[in-house]
Amino acid sequence: MFPHDFSTRLAADDELRELGLNTDVAFALAVREGESHTVSVRNGTVALDQAGPGDAAFAVVLDQGDWTRLLAPSPAPRTQHVLAFLAPRGTGAVEGDLASFAQHLHLVRRAVELARGIAEQESPRRVPLEDITGRYVHVDVPGWGPCDIYAETAGQGIPVLLLATAGSDTRQYHGLMSDPDVTSRYRLIAFDLPWHGKSNPPAGKRNTDYVLDSQTYTDCIAGVIRALDLPQAPVIVGASMAGAVVVEMVARHPDLVRGAVSSQAGPRVANRHTPWLRNPQVNQALHVPEWTYGLMSPASPKEDRDRVWWGYSQGGFSVYERDISYYSTCWDIDNIAHLLGSHTPPVVLMNGVYDYSVPPEATRELAGHIPGSVVREMPELGHFPHAENPSAFAAHLLWALAHIQNRTTAQPTETSEAIR
């Protein structure tokens, strides 16, 4: 099950050693009713302990078949991370100290990667960012007040407004905004919500005042679109919580947008909000990026996935948790279905199939509620398609933008299509 040289892999890995500095913990990776391996991390020194699993702070316990799928050299979609096998998605369990598991999820993830084996990957193509320009736009957002919102722009052509995922900022789109295949045809604009990235909390608001709901979110996006004073209505693009809100935008503000490209959205979302996202016992700068890291495809370039991790490690206190509260409690297609119809701008729903939080069937279910929508699966991508592998996502995005461009010059239809 586990490799014979597992101990050597653990001891020799620089990344695990760096993640384990100033740490003193032991945890077990156990097969239900089978073998168990206790990993000890003592201030960066990592080893397989001779002590039994009873001496571990916690144990991750999976069935043998689940471990086989998880440790496969090229895991199948939605089997690439231990979180995909834990209840309520699977029969796996964490036994022992749950707080310790949340505190050390980064160590569990890396130990599992080493047990699987680290495949050699080419570094992603890097393009200089000099052509991306940034400025602030002033927007009065009901509920928040006057906001100075940071926005970045690259390219020329039809405007495309890019919305970051929960807790994140414009840097997620730098790979896309430096891709000449996209920027030669489209003017890409990304912005940071207040409390995110380079957009500070609004004047007069406390650091901890941030709350996001459907009304405020769409009011903010609408205000940014008006403040940018674009020559034509933009296509809006988003993934995860932003994939949900772009659907809300075509429903609530169809006059302001040309169309929407929504990734990783279903009719509603469950099991993404946990008490560990805002808990003084758990280091948010470690837990939040680990809570999201496993949603990506393991075949996406590690450097790009690590940049997603790094962005989440830098988020403001509680901002990710507040965003996930919107995604988990406010977003529901039933709240806006009555606003959708033949007048609705065209919507392309895309799904990175490695995402175990929003599987393809959830996106197809959402399409059934949106007249004229189409679904496109992205078999090589996961929950952060625009950031985990920008060059691969660009091909899907260009297809979606061309579809919207064609649809806006033709009569909309009332049926949903599924495209693989």
PLY file of the C-alpha trace (Angstrom):
ply
format ascii 1.0
element vertex 420
property float x
property float y
property float z
element edge 419
property int vertex1
property int vertex2
end_header
0.00 0.00 0.00
2.50 2.63 1.17
5.90 2.62 -0.60
8.75 0.67 0.96
10.92 3.81 0.94
8.25 6.04 2.49
10.50 6.90 5.44
13.31 8.00 3.11
10.94 10.15 1.05
9.64 11.89 4.17
13.09 12.57 5.62
14.54 13.86 2.34
11.79 16.29 1.29
12.77 19.95 1.65
9.19 21.19 1.36
7.93 18.99 4.18
10.90 19.94 6.32
10.19 23.66 5.78
6.48 23.23 6.51
7.37 21.40 9.71
9.66 24.03 11.27
8.71 24.92 14.88
6.29 21.98 14.89
6.07 19.03 17.26
3.38 16.56 16.24
2.82 12.94 15.31
-0.06 11.72 13.19
-1.05 8.39 11.68
-2.05 7.45 8.13
-4.02 4.27 8.63
-5.82 1.66 6.58
-9.08 0.70 8.24
-8.42 -2.67 9.89
-4.97 -2.72 8.30
-1.52 -1.16 8.33
-0.77 2.18 9.96
2.16 4.57 9.60
2.87 7.22 12.23
4.64 10.31 10.90
6.48 12.44 13.42
7.52 16.01 12.73
9.90 17.51 15.26
11.00 21.04 14.35
11.51 20.19 10.71
12.90 16.70 11.24
10.47 14.18 9.73
10.45 10.44 10.27
8.26 7.39 10.48
7.95 6.76 14.21
8.39 3.36 15.71
5.64 4.33 18.14
2.20 2.97 17.44
-0.77 5.00 16.19
-2.02 5.36 19.75
0.76 7.88 20.34
-0.40 10.08 17.44
-2.42 13.26 17.98
-4.82 12.10 15.27
-5.18 9.41 12.63
-6.52 9.68 9.08
-8.34 6.40 8.51
-9.46 5.30 5.04
-10.57 2.02 3.53
-7.89 0.17 1.59
-9.59 0.91 -1.73
-9.66 4.62 -0.95
-5.95 4.65 -0.12
-5.28 2.84 -3.41
-7.15 5.55 -5.32
-5.57 8.39 -3.35
-2.00 7.09 -3.79
-2.33 6.26 -7.48
0.46 7.92 -9.53
-2.20 9.79 -11.54
-5.30 9.97 -9.34
-8.68 9.97 -11.04
-10.72 13.16 -10.79
-12.01 13.88 -7.31
-9.71 11.32 -5.66
-6.56 13.46 -5.46
-6.78 14.70 -1.85
-7.52 13.12 1.50
-10.39 15.59 2.09
-12.25 14.06 -0.85
-12.57 10.79 1.11
-13.72 12.18 4.46
-17.35 12.36 5.52
-19.75 13.49 4.20
-18.22 12.77 0.76
-16.76 9.42 1.73
-16.37 6.88 4.50
-12.99 8.12 5.70
-12.59 9.59 9.16
-10.22 11.57 11.33
-9.86 9.91 14.73
-8.42 11.78 17.67
-7.82 15.51 18.02
-9.78 17.26 15.22
-8.23 20.63 16.04
-4.77 19.14 15.60
-5.82 17.76 12.22
-6.96 21.24 11.14
-3.71 22.72 12.44
-1.53 20.22 10.56
-3.49 19.57 7.37
-0.52 20.94 5.40
1.71 18.17 6.76
-0.85 15.47 6.00
-1.21 16.72 2.43
2.52 16.74 1.76
3.06 13.32 3.37
0.36 11.85 1.12
1.94 13.47 -1.94
5.27 11.88 -1.02
3.65 8.48 -0.52
2.15 8.81 -4.00
5.37 9.97 -5.59
6.15 13.39 -7.01
5.99 13.40 -10.80
8.35 15.64 -12.71
6.51 18.62 -14.22
7.57 21.32 -16.59
7.50 24.84 -15.20
4.67 26.95 -16.59
5.43 29.44 -19.34
6.16 32.80 -17.77
5.40 36.06 -19.52
6.49 39.44 -18.07
3.71 41.38 -16.36
4.73 44.85 -17.56
1.66 45.17 -19.77
-0.71 44.87 -16.81
-1.62 48.31 -15.47
-3.39 49.10 -12.20
-5.43 51.98 -10.80
-8.13 52.70 -8.26
-11.76 53.41 -9.07
-14.12 55.04 -6.60
-17.40 53.23 -6.01
-20.19 53.92 -3.51
-21.46 50.51 -2.49
-24.75 50.40 -0.54
-24.06 48.78 2.80
-20.33 49.46 2.62
-20.19 53.13 1.70
-17.43 54.85 -0.29
-14.87 52.30 -1.55
-11.57 52.78 -3.37
-11.33 49.60 -5.42
-8.14 48.44 -7.06
-8.44 47.26 -10.68
-5.91 45.93 -13.21
-6.19 45.93 -16.99
-4.43 44.21 -19.89
-5.20 43.76 -23.57
-7.59 45.35 -26.01
-10.94 44.56 -27.56
-14.22 43.41 -26.03
-14.09 44.06 -22.26
-14.00 41.02 -19.99
-14.40 41.53 -16.23
-12.56 38.90 -14.16
-13.72 38.11 -10.62
-11.46 36.36 -8.11
-12.43 33.40 -5.93
-13.27 33.60 -2.22
-10.64 35.44 -0.21
-8.44 36.09 -3.24
-7.42 38.97 -5.51
-6.36 39.99 -9.02
-3.09 38.03 -8.92
-5.08 34.87 -9.69
-5.52 36.22 -13.22
-1.96 37.33 -13.96
-1.27 34.21 -16.02
-4.31 34.87 -18.17
-3.67 38.61 -18.37
-0.18 37.97 -19.74
-1.36 35.53 -22.43
-1.15 37.25 -25.84
-3.65 34.80 -27.36
-6.26 36.31 -25.04
-5.11 39.90 -24.66
-4.81 40.42 -28.42
-8.59 39.98 -28.68
-10.00 41.01 -25.32
-9.51 43.75 -22.77
-9.17 41.91 -19.47
-10.07 43.76 -16.25
-9.70 42.26 -12.77
-10.48 43.97 -9.48
-10.14 43.36 -5.74
-13.25 43.49 -3.59
-12.98 45.77 -0.54
-11.05 43.99 2.25
-9.24 41.94 -0.45
-5.82 42.35 -2.07
-5.02 46.02 -2.65
-8.55 47.22 -1.83
-8.57 48.31 1.80
-11.66 48.22 4.02
-13.87 51.23 3.19
-13.29 54.42 5.16
-14.97 54.23 8.54
-15.24 50.44 8.50
-13.38 48.17 10.91
-11.15 45.35 9.72
-13.70 42.86 11.03
-16.81 44.57 9.62
-16.69 42.60 6.39
-19.85 40.68 5.49
-20.79 39.55 1.98
-24.28 38.77 0.71
-25.91 38.60 -2.72
-27.16 42.19 -2.67
-23.87 43.79 -1.63
-21.81 41.57 -3.93
-23.84 42.37 -7.04
-24.14 46.04 -6.06
-20.34 46.24 -5.85
-19.81 44.58 -9.24
-22.44 46.80 -10.84
-20.79 49.87 -9.30
-17.37 48.86 -10.66
-18.80 48.35 -14.15
-20.39 51.82 -14.08
-17.24 53.44 -12.65
-15.06 51.92 -15.38
-17.24 53.66 -17.99
-16.57 50.94 -20.58
-17.46 51.50 -24.26
-19.66 48.39 -24.20
-21.05 45.97 -21.63
-18.45 43.45 -20.47
-18.55 39.68 -20.32
-18.09 38.69 -16.67
-15.97 35.69 -15.71
-15.63 33.97 -12.35
-15.00 30.66 -10.61
-16.24 29.23 -7.32
-18.09 31.95 -5.40
-17.40 34.30 -8.31
-18.84 31.64 -10.62
-22.02 31.89 -8.59
-22.19 35.67 -8.55
-21.78 36.04 -12.33
-25.03 34.06 -12.62
-26.57 36.43 -10.09
-25.36 39.34 -12.21
-27.06 38.19 -15.41
-30.23 37.73 -13.35
-30.15 40.97 -11.35
-28.35 43.30 -13.81
-28.88 41.93 -17.34
-28.54 45.45 -18.75
-24.96 45.79 -17.48
-23.37 42.61 -18.87
-22.96 41.05 -22.29
-22.76 37.50 -20.97
-21.23 35.37 -18.24
-18.66 32.59 -18.00
-19.19 30.70 -14.74
-16.80 27.99 -13.54
-17.24 25.65 -10.58
-20.79 26.61 -9.70
-23.72 24.38 -8.94
-27.31 25.26 -7.97
-26.03 25.65 -4.40
-22.97 24.51 -2.44
-22.50 22.47 0.72
-19.68 21.36 3.01
-17.31 24.25 2.26
-17.87 26.20 5.51
-16.28 24.82 8.67
-15.54 26.30 12.11
-11.80 25.94 11.47
-11.82 28.73 8.87
-12.00 31.31 11.67
-10.74 29.79 14.89
-7.96 31.10 17.16
-6.59 27.57 17.56
-5.89 27.24 13.84
-3.40 29.28 11.81
-5.52 30.77 9.02
-2.42 31.37 6.87
-1.84 27.59 6.79
-5.31 26.08 7.03
-7.15 28.17 4.43
-4.67 27.47 1.61
-4.70 23.77 2.51
-8.51 23.71 2.59
-8.43 24.86 -1.05
-5.23 23.26 -2.40
-6.62 19.77 -2.88
-9.44 21.02 -5.11
-6.98 21.51 -7.96
-5.84 18.95 -10.50
-2.56 17.29 -9.47
-1.57 17.49 -13.13
-1.68 21.30 -13.10
1.80 22.83 -12.82
2.95 22.74 -9.21
4.32 26.26 -9.42
0.90 27.59 -10.42
-0.84 25.56 -7.70
1.68 26.85 -5.18
0.87 30.43 -6.25
-2.79 29.75 -5.47
-1.69 28.42 -2.07
0.46 31.52 -1.49
-2.38 33.89 -2.35
-4.64 32.20 0.16
-1.92 32.33 2.79
-1.92 36.14 2.49
-5.64 36.80 2.92
-6.95 39.14 5.61
-8.25 37.65 8.82
-11.74 36.08 8.40
-12.16 37.34 4.82
-12.16 33.86 3.29
-14.60 32.63 5.93
-16.97 35.54 5.23
-16.79 34.86 1.48
-17.51 31.18 2.03
-20.50 32.21 4.13
-21.92 33.97 1.06
-21.16 30.96 -1.15
-22.64 28.51 1.35
-25.71 30.39 2.61
-26.66 33.17 0.16
-26.02 31.50 -3.18
-28.95 29.36 -4.31
-30.31 29.30 -7.85
-33.83 29.13 -6.42
-33.39 32.72 -5.16
-33.00 34.13 -8.67
-34.56 31.54 -11.00
-37.65 33.73 -11.44
-35.45 36.51 -12.86
-34.04 34.32 -15.66
-35.65 34.01 -19.08
-35.25 34.60 -22.79
-33.94 38.10 -22.06
-31.05 36.74 -19.96
-27.58 37.34 -21.44
-25.87 34.12 -22.59
-24.25 32.00 -19.90
-21.48 29.43 -20.36
-21.06 27.08 -17.39
-17.65 25.39 -17.20
-16.47 22.65 -14.87
-12.98 21.51 -13.98
-13.71 17.86 -13.33
-11.08 17.38 -10.57
-13.10 19.64 -8.26
-14.68 17.43 -5.58
-16.64 20.38 -4.10
-18.56 21.06 -7.35
-18.61 17.91 -9.51
-19.73 18.06 -13.16
-23.21 16.82 -12.35
-23.78 19.85 -10.11
-22.90 22.20 -12.95
-25.20 20.31 -15.32
-27.98 20.60 -12.75
-27.42 24.37 -12.60
-27.64 24.57 -16.39
-31.15 23.16 -16.23
-32.25 26.32 -14.41
-30.68 28.83 -16.83
-32.42 29.23 -20.21
-30.04 29.00 -23.14
-27.00 28.07 -21.04
-24.32 25.68 -22.25
-21.97 23.45 -20.26
-18.34 22.78 -21.11
-16.28 20.35 -19.07
-12.55 20.93 -18.57
-11.13 17.42 -18.04
-7.60 18.57 -17.16
-8.55 21.19 -14.54
-9.97 21.61 -11.05
-11.60 24.26 -8.86
-9.27 27.14 -9.80
-8.97 26.62 -13.57
-7.95 30.20 -14.35
-5.11 30.16 -11.79
-3.93 26.54 -11.47
-3.20 26.23 -15.20
-3.84 29.53 -17.02
-2.66 28.38 -20.43
-4.99 25.36 -20.39
-7.89 27.48 -19.16
-7.28 30.09 -21.87
-8.36 27.67 -24.60
-11.64 26.97 -22.79
-12.21 30.65 -22.07
-11.63 31.67 -25.69
-14.21 29.08 -26.75
-16.69 30.47 -24.21
-16.10 34.09 -25.21
-16.54 33.23 -28.89
-19.79 31.43 -28.05
-21.11 34.50 -26.20
-20.03 36.79 -29.01
-21.92 34.65 -31.52
-24.98 34.39 -29.28
-25.25 38.15 -28.75
-25.76 38.57 -32.50
-28.36 35.77 -32.74
-31.70 34.96 -31.16
-31.36 33.26 -27.74
-32.78 29.79 -27.28
-34.75 28.40 -24.34
-32.92 25.09 -23.99
-29.73 24.08 -22.25
-27.04 22.16 -24.08
-24.30 19.92 -22.68
-20.92 20.02 -24.39
-18.01 17.85 -23.42
0 1
1 2
2 3
3 4
4 5
5 6
6 7
7 8
8 9
9 10
10 11
11 12
12 13
13 14
14 15
15 16
16 17
17 18
18 19
19 20
20 21
21 22
22 23
23 24
24 25
25 26
26 27
27 28
28 29
29 30
30 31
31 32
32 33
33 34
34 35
35 36
36 37
37 38
38 39
39 40
40 41
41 42
42 43
43 44
44 45
45 46
46 47
47 48
48 49
49 50
50 51
51 52
52 53
53 54
54 55
55 56
56 57
57 58
58 59
59 60
60 61
61 62
62 63
63 64
64 65
65 66
66 67
67 68
68 69
69 70
70 71
71 72
72 73
73 74
74 75
75 76
76 77
77 78
78 79
79 80
80 81
81 82
82 83
83 84
84 85
85 86
86 87
87 88
88 89
89 90
90 91
91 92
92 93
93 94
94 95
95 96
96 97
97 98
98 99
99 100
100 101
101 102
102 103
103 104
104 105
105 106
106 107
107 108
108 109
109 110
110 111
111 112
112 113
113 114
114 115
115 116
116 117
117 118
118 119
119 120
120 121
121 122
122 123
123 124
124 125
125 126
126 127
127 128
128 129
129 130
130 131
131 132
132 133
133 134
134 135
135 136
136 137
137 138
138 139
139 140
140 141
141 142
142 143
143 144
144 145
145 146
146 147
147 148
148 149
149 150
150 151
151 152
152 153
153 154
154 155
155 156
156 157
157 158
158 159
159 160
160 161
161 162
162 163
163 164
164 165
165 166
166 167
167 168
168 169
169 170
170 171
171 172
172 173
173 174
174 175
175 176
176 177
177 178
178 179
179 180
180 181
181 182
182 183
183 184
184 185
185 186
186 187
187 188
188 189
189 190
190 191
191 192
192 193
193 194
194 195
195 196
196 197
197 198
198 199
199 200
200 201
201 202
202 203
203 204
204 205
205 206
206 207
207 208
208 209
209 210
210 211
211 212
212 213
213 214
214 215
215 216
216 217
217 218
218 219
219 220
220 221
221 222
222 223
223 224
224 225
225 226
226 227
227 228
228 229
229 230
230 231
231 232
232 233
233 234
234 235
235 236
236 237
237 238
238 239
239 240
240 241
241 242
242 243
243 244
244 245
245 246
246 247
247 248
248 249
249 250
250 251
251 252
252 253
253 254
254 255
255 256
256 257
257 258
258 259
259 260
260 261
261 262
262 263
263 264
264 265
265 266
266 267
267 268
268 269
269 270
270 271
271 272
272 273
273 274
274 275
275 276
276 277
277 278
278 279
279 280
280 281
281 282
282 283
283 284
284 285
285 286
286 287
287 288
288 289
289 290
290 291
291 292
292 293
293 294
294 295
295 296
296 297
297 298
298 299
299 300
300 301
301 302
302 303
303 304
304 305
305 306
306 307
307 308
308 309
309 310
310 311
311 312
312 313
313 314
314 315
315 316
316 317
317 318
318 319
319 320
320 321
321 322
322 323
323 324
324 325
325 326
326 327
327 328
328 329
329 330
330 331
331 332
332 333
333 334
334 335
335 336
336 337
337 338
338 339
339 340
340 341
341 342
342 343
343 344
344 345
345 346
346 347
347 348
348 349
349 350
350 351
351 352
352 353
353 354
354 355
355 356
356 357
357 358
358 359
359 360
360 361
361 362
362 363
363 364
364 365
365 366
366 367
367 368
368 369
369 370
370 371
371 372
372 373
373 374
374 375
375 376
376 377
377 378
378 379
379 380
380 381
381 382
382 383
383 384
384 385
385 386
386 387
387 388
388 389
389 390
390 391
391 392
392 393
393 394
394 395
395 396
396 397
397 398
398 399
399 400
400 401
401 402
402 403
403 404
404 405
405 406
406 407
407 408
408 409
409 410
410 411
411 412
412 413
413 414
414 415
415 416
416 417
417 418
418 419
